[in-house]
Amino acid sequence: MGRVEGKVAIVTGAASGLGAADARLLAAEGASVVMTDINVEAGEAIAREIGAEFFEHDVSHEPSWRQLIAETVERLGGLDILVNNAGIAIIADIENTTSEIWRRTLAVHLDGTFFGCHHALPAMAASGGGSLINMSSTAALVGIAPYLAYSAAKGGIRSMTKAIAAHCRSRRNNVRCNSVHPGSIDTPMVHAALDGLGGPKSNGEHFPEDVRRRLGLGEAVDVAQLVLFLGSDESKHISGAEMVIDNGDTVVQLSGPGGN
Ligand SMILES: NC(=O)c1ccc[n+]([C@@H]2O[C@H](COP(=O)([O-])OP(=O)(O)OC[C@H]3O[C@@H](n4cnc5c(N)ncnc54)[C@H](O)[C@@H]3O)[C@@H](O)[C@H]2O)c1
């Protein structure tokens, strides 16, 4: 019996990195998974491999959310888990962030997460409850200078999550909402970031283990294990929480390596 056996899960941005790892683990633990992404070729290939469904979907486009949720409920009988994972990260500090970068970043992260929670919530409540899992970042906790819009968007996801959790609690609808805050994880997004900031280059989907260790990067499956826990009934008493998964990076930044 899998840890999410019989549950129906949607994972956005599932064609790469963390979303792909989430979809793989949720499917392996018994969930019926709907993977969504704008990258159709990669998304469909992974979906075929793990026995999931694929839905082409730009998270910043509200009408496609309505269609996604309606089709999922109709075909799979309900909705239990939504992982709002899709994201972009454009390198630009406060002086170099254009209004286009600002709007696109907020559209994907903030609009996308809002649309997802807004449209999934009634379907989850009708299914007797569920778990909304919003992918934020440690950028929401400390702010990252070269990622101004990204930091703002992830901070918004953090507080939106708490407002949704409080609402669900007052409605007693058995829907939980939590945010996940990874530090740097070995995915194509971080490869592009390291490259753009003059760091090491990656030629593949993952760095070799020695490079990953040297850079202090986590693996996508580390985050997927947390997503699996939040999607399962094992976390039934957890809502409104911010789950940091960074091997202590944030506490070191805030307290200093000596704990001062
Ligand atoms: N990798 C990290 O270190 C890290 C750390 C903290 C937070 N995150 C967050 O985790 C999430 C996944 O990041 P990743 O590292 O796997 O990145 P990634 O670039 O490997 O994957 C992101 C996926 O999102 C998809 N996507 C982008 N825009 C989209 C849109 N408008 N609609 C639908 N899909 C879209 C992409 O096609 C891609 O498949 C993001 O929200 C990211 O901000 C990542």
The ligand as a Tripos MOL2 file, in Angstrom:
@<TRIPOS>MOLECULE
LIG
   44    48     1     0     0
SMALL
NO_CHARGES

@<TRIPOS>ATOM
      1 N1         16.0160   24.2270   -7.7540 N.am      1 LIG1
      2 C1         16.0980   24.9800   -6.6720 C.2       1 LIG1
      3 O1         17.1730   25.1460   -6.0730 O.2       1 LIG1
      4 C2         14.8810   25.6550   -6.1310 C.ar      1 LIG1
      5 C3         14.9820   26.2820   -4.8700 C.ar      1 LIG1
      6 C4         13.8750   26.9060   -4.3390 C.ar      1 LIG1
      7 C5         12.6810   26.8970   -5.0150 C.ar      1 LIG1
      8 N2         12.6060   26.2930   -6.2430 N.ar      1 LIG1
      9 C6         11.3120   26.3200   -6.9080 C.3       1 LIG1
     10 O2         10.9280   25.0110   -7.2670 O.3       1 LIG1
     11 C7         10.1310   25.0620   -8.4500 C.3       1 LIG1
     12 C8         10.7140   24.1140   -9.4990 C.3       1 LIG1
     13 O3         12.0240   24.5680   -9.8220 O.3       1 LIG1
     14 P1         13.0940   23.6430  -10.5850 P.3       1 LIG1
     15 O4         14.3800   23.9040   -9.9410 O.co2     1 LIG1
     16 O5         12.5810   22.2750  -10.6970 O.co2     1 LIG1
     17 O6         13.1190   24.3820  -12.0030 O.3       1 LIG1
     18 P2         13.1630   23.7890  -13.5020 P.3       1 LIG1
     19 O7         13.5020   24.9630  -14.3460 O.co2     1 LIG1
     20 O8         13.9830   22.5830  -13.5600 O.co2     1 LIG1
     21 O9         11.6390   23.3560  -13.7600 O.3       1 LIG1
     22 C9         10.6090   24.3180  -13.8090 C.3       1 LIG1
     23 C10         9.5070   23.7790  -14.6860 C.3       1 LIG1
     24 O10         8.4440   24.7520  -14.6870 O.3       1 LIG1
     25 C11         7.9800   24.8790  -16.0100 C.3       1 LIG1
     26 N3          7.3430   26.1850  -16.2030 N.ar      1 LIG1
     27 C12         7.9440   27.3930  -16.3010 C.ar      1 LIG1
     28 N4          7.0310   28.3370  -16.5180 N.ar      1 LIG1
     29 C13         5.8250   27.7140  -16.5580 C.ar      1 LIG1
     30 C14         4.4810   28.1590  -16.7190 C.ar      1 LIG1
     31 N5          4.2010   29.4590  -16.9340 N.pl3     1 LIG1
     32 N6          3.4860   27.2400  -16.6740 N.ar      1 LIG1
     33 C15         3.7720   25.9300  -16.4910 C.ar      1 LIG1
     34 N7          5.0140   25.4470  -16.3290 N.ar      1 LIG1
     35 C16         6.0220   26.3400  -16.3550 C.ar      1 LIG1
     36 C17         9.2140   24.7000  -16.8760 C.3       1 LIG1
     37 O11         8.8800   24.3660  -18.2220 O.3       1 LIG1
     38 C18         9.9480   23.5810  -16.1520 C.3       1 LIG1
     39 O12         9.5450   22.3050  -16.6100 O.3       1 LIG1
     40 C19        10.0970   26.5160   -8.8850 C.3       1 LIG1
     41 O13         8.9300   27.1270   -8.3830 O.3       1 LIG1
     42 C20        11.3190   27.0940   -8.2180 C.3       1 LIG1
     43 O14        11.2030   28.4770   -8.0130 O.3       1 LIG1
     44 C21        13.6620   25.6720   -6.8190 C.ar      1 LIG1
@<TRIPOS>BOND
     1     1     2 1
     2     2     3 2
     3     2     4 1
     4     4     5 ar
     5     4    44 ar
     6     5     6 ar
     7     6     7 ar
     8     7     8 ar
     9     8     9 1
    10     8    44 ar
    11     9    10 1
    12     9    42 1
    13    10    11 1
    14    11    12 1
    15    11    40 1
    16    12    13 1
    17    13    14 1
    18    14    15 2
    19    14    16 1
    20    14    17 1
    21    17    18 1
    22    18    19 2
    23    18    20 1
    24    18    21 1
    25    21    22 1
    26    22    23 1
    27    23    24 1
    28    23    38 1
    29    24    25 1
    30    25    26 1
    31    25    36 1
    32    26    27 ar
    33    26    35 ar
    34    27    28 ar
    35    28    29 ar
    36    29    30 ar
    37    29    35 ar
    38    30    31 1
    39    30    32 ar
    40    32    33 ar
    41    33    34 ar
    42    34    35 ar
    43    36    37 1
    44    36    38 1
    45    38    39 1
    46    40    41 1
    47    40    42 1
    48    42    43 1
@<TRIPOS>SUBSTRUCTURE
     1 LIG1         1 GROUP 0 **** ****
